[in-house]
């Protein structure tokens, strides 16, 4: 298994969105190829545009967001991954108040991204890059049944880059406390688009 980086989510400083209308914490990035962040969306308004990028969002806290651009509509709902075009000038309308969102973006045609709730054990395939967000619940990652699993504590995240072997990621069966990033762990995976 490649080296794993584990950090507290709260240790990542907030920065302004590209358009200055919100705050985000960048958990991991690979130059301009891909990025994973947590954003606080507190009011209605425009989303930043990222030409040539595929975007995924998962609402971690709050009731959701409706994105509109002309006749196009995308609804972001709690704990469901929604994919949309980063190059479109979306305007966001909050559903009953502010939200915390997990945001994933990557260059289209180079990577195939996915984001899913970790409600049970999941395997990350070799050659993938993965980010485990242990929101509200400790997770464990093991590269083999014989090896000791690596611990990702509640409200920490781990980054696995360029895996050489499959990794089994398992959340604890009992949830913890919401430290401001939701209660459901998330797994983000980037795979080559040609796979």
Secondary structure, 3 states (H helix, E strand, C coil): CCCEEEEEHHHCCCEECCCCCCEEEEEEEECCCEEEEEEEECCCEECCCCCCEEEEEEEEECCCEEEEECCEEEEECECCCEEEECCCCCEEEECCCCEEEEEEEEECCCEEEEEEECCCCEEECCCCEEEEECCCCCEEEECCCCCCCEEECCCEEEEECCCCCCEEEEECCCCCCCCCCCCCCEEEEEEECCC
